[in-house]
Amino acid sequence: MDQQITIQRAQEMVDEWIRTIGGRYFSELTNMVLLTEETGELARIIARVYGDQVAKQGDLRKNLGEEMADVLWVLICLANQTGVDLTQAFRESLEKKIRRDHDRFKELK
């Protein structure tokens, strides 16, 4: 497997997996629901490890990185099936934030 995976390469890898192993993409609506579900699983770990909630038996056996990767996987699926180039979208988002927020957080330093 690649040492460094670009966003573009990740989109290609997910698409290849879907086409060769996964059978097909789930519908966009189903993937949006799955994204929400995976985000909830990530939130559960964050709330119990870094927040004020007390973990139940088994909560902390889940891996934070794995849950983040699950969110990323479904997000990439949605991008692929809707024709979004996440590299370009991220670049544009970063440029917008640089322009808009260049002085916004100076007090936090």
PAVOVEX-941432 format. One record per residue (C-alpha): x, y, z. Coordinates in steps of 0.02 Angstrom, whole numbers, padded with zeros to 5 digits, always signed. Example, Ala and Ser with C-alpha at 12.3 -4.5 7.8 and 13.67 -1.06 7.14 Angstrom:
+00615-00225+00390
+00684-00053+00357
//
This chain:
+00000+00000+00000
+00057+00178-00034
+00159+00262+00104
+00079+00432+00073
-00099+00437+00009
-00161+00598-00068
-00344+00642-00061
-00355+00608-00248
-00274+00437-00226
-00392+00397-00081
-00540+00436-00194
-00468+00321-00326
-00435+00182-00200
-00611+00189-00129
-00685+00188-00304
-00578+00038-00353
-00631-00056-00196
-00815-00018-00228
-00803-00076-00409
-00702-00234-00377
-00757-00291-00204
-00902-00187-00141
-01016-00219-00289
-01086-00044-00305
-01105+00119-00211
-01252+00131-00093
-01371+00272-00138
-01319+00448-00090
-01458+00452+00040
-01400+00288+00117
-01220+00349+00121
-01276+00511+00204
-01361+00408+00339
-01205+00300+00356
-01098+00457+00371
-01211+00517+00511
-01199+00347+00596
-01009+00342+00583
-00997+00522+00647
-01103+00470+00795
-00984+00326+00834
-00838+00448+00827
-00931+00570+00938
-00965+00433+01066
-00778+00399+01086
-00735+00584+01095
-00870+00614+01226
-00807+00473+01335
-00620+00496+01315
-00608+00687+01307
-00778+00741+01374
-00876+00720+01532
-00970+00560+01494
-00922+00401+01582
-00876+00257+01467
-00980+00099+01469
-00903-00073+01456
-00829-00089+01282
-00839+00096+01235
-00652+00124+01250
-00604-00032+01153
-00652+00061+00995
-00509+00147+00906
-00521+00335+00879
-00420+00327+00718
-00526+00186+00650
-00685+00285+00680
-00610+00438+00596
-00560+00331+00448
-00738+00261+00437
-00805+00440+00426
-00676+00480+00292
-00720+00323+00193
-00905+00365+00183
-00868+00548+00145
-00756+00492+00001
-00895+00377-00061
-01014+00525-00065
-00886+00632-00155
-00854+00498-00285
-01035+00465-00324
-01080+00650-00335
-00928+00699-00440
-00841+00805-00308
-00651+00821-00322
-00609+00830-00137
-00433+00893-00172
-00500+01044-00265
-00642+01069-00141
-00520+01065+00005
-00401+01184-00083
-00543+01307-00114
-00604+01291+00066
-00430+01324+00134
-00405+01475+00022
-00574+01544+00078
-00526+01523+00261
-00358+01607+00233
-00440+01757+00151
-00586+01770+00271
-00501+01729+00435
-00325+01796+00417
-00347+01908+00571
-00489+01819+00658
-00393+01711+00782
-00244+01820+00826
-00308+01841+01005
-00295+01654+01034
-00107+01648+01007
//
